[in-house]
Amino acid sequence: MSRLIFQKRLFNNFCVLAAFVILLLSGMTVRAQQSEVKVFAHRGGRLEYDENTLQAFREVYKKGLRGYEIDVRRTKDNYLVIFHDGNFKRIFGIEGSVEESTLEEIKALYTKDGNQIPTLDEVLEFFNSKPWLYIEFEMKTSSSHYDGKVLEQYCDKLYQKIHDHKPPTSDYVMTSFDTRPLKYLKSKYPSVELLFIKGEGLSEKVLEEAKALGISRVGCRIEGTTRQMVRSAKKQGFIISLWPGLSIEDFLLAVGLESDYICTDIPVAVYEWTKENAPWISLK
């Protein structure tokens, strides 16, 4: 092992230990009262499996996790599929995008591990027989492809499919950075579960934006978020989700901040580490 690799591993181990110690020192009360948090797999666990694929969802489920975050886009011929990026370059190494391609063209694409982009129908069918799930359906509508009527059609179709296929014991939440679909859905379907995502730490400003939208769920970055702010948000009736979760230390920091939900790219690692090292943290 090279000296550089050894030093990097040593530093990573130190970060985990430091975060763990902070959690212990800041929360003997946390340990005493059995901390409970919902962990869910960002894109199905993008640092452990092919992101947003049926393979990822299956493997995470087999490991015992029951929470997922997935990204929904609309194809050129009006199908809803699960894909994060605005283009194919990072995943497939080619030009093009979901919005500029037909479903047939999209189904001809395979990742290096042989996985396809799944349709929303395929994913809902997989989840349909599995109770007690938490799933966030992120609406990727920021591009110019989702203007006017197209946005409304996208929202209506996504809502209807989710509504028709949700098991009664599961929580399906529609989320977005884009306020347009959130406003439309809240207006047309008042009982829909929505979450407002922000690429910054939790603050009163963010909470005011969420209040204006009529939304009680907020997803913010771990960096820039304080425990005092999380507690204040909860007192105001908000449900808090924190991200990104790139490491065990990110997970521990989010637990220490008393987040209700934690979005992680390494769900299996978090699940197994917690069982072995922090049994007082209950992963819902």
Secondary structure as GFF3:
##gff-version 3
##sequence-region A 1 284
A	DSSP	alpha_helix	3	26	.	.	.	ID=ss1
A	DSSP	alpha_helix	28	32	.	.	.	ID=ss2
A	DSSP	beta_strand	36	42	.	.	.	ID=ss3
A	DSSP	alpha_helix	54	62	.	.	.	ID=ss4
A	DSSP	beta_strand	67	74	.	.	.	ID=ss5
A	DSSP	beta_strand	80	82	.	.	.	ID=ss6
A	DSSP	alpha_helix	89	92	.	.	.	ID=ss7
A	DSSP	alpha_helix	103	107	.	.	.	ID=ss8
A	DSSP	alpha_helix	120	128	.	.	.	ID=ss9
A	DSSP	beta_strand	134	139	.	.	.	ID=ss10
A	DSSP	three_ten_helix	144	146	.	.	.	ID=ss11
A	DSSP	alpha_helix	148	165	.	.	.	ID=ss12
A	DSSP	beta_strand	171	176	.	.	.	ID=ss13
A	DSSP	alpha_helix	179	188	.	.	.	ID=ss14
A	DSSP	beta_strand	194	201	.	.	.	ID=ss15
A	DSSP	alpha_helix	204	213	.	.	.	ID=ss16
A	DSSP	beta_strand	217	221	.	.	.	ID=ss17
A	DSSP	alpha_helix	227	235	.	.	.	ID=ss18
A	DSSP	beta_strand	239	243	.	.	.	ID=ss19
A	DSSP	alpha_helix	248	256	.	.	.	ID=ss20
A	DSSP	beta_strand	261	264	.	.	.	ID=ss21
A	DSSP	alpha_helix	267	277	.	.	.	ID=ss22
A	DSSP	beta_strand	282	283	.	.	.	ID=ss23
###
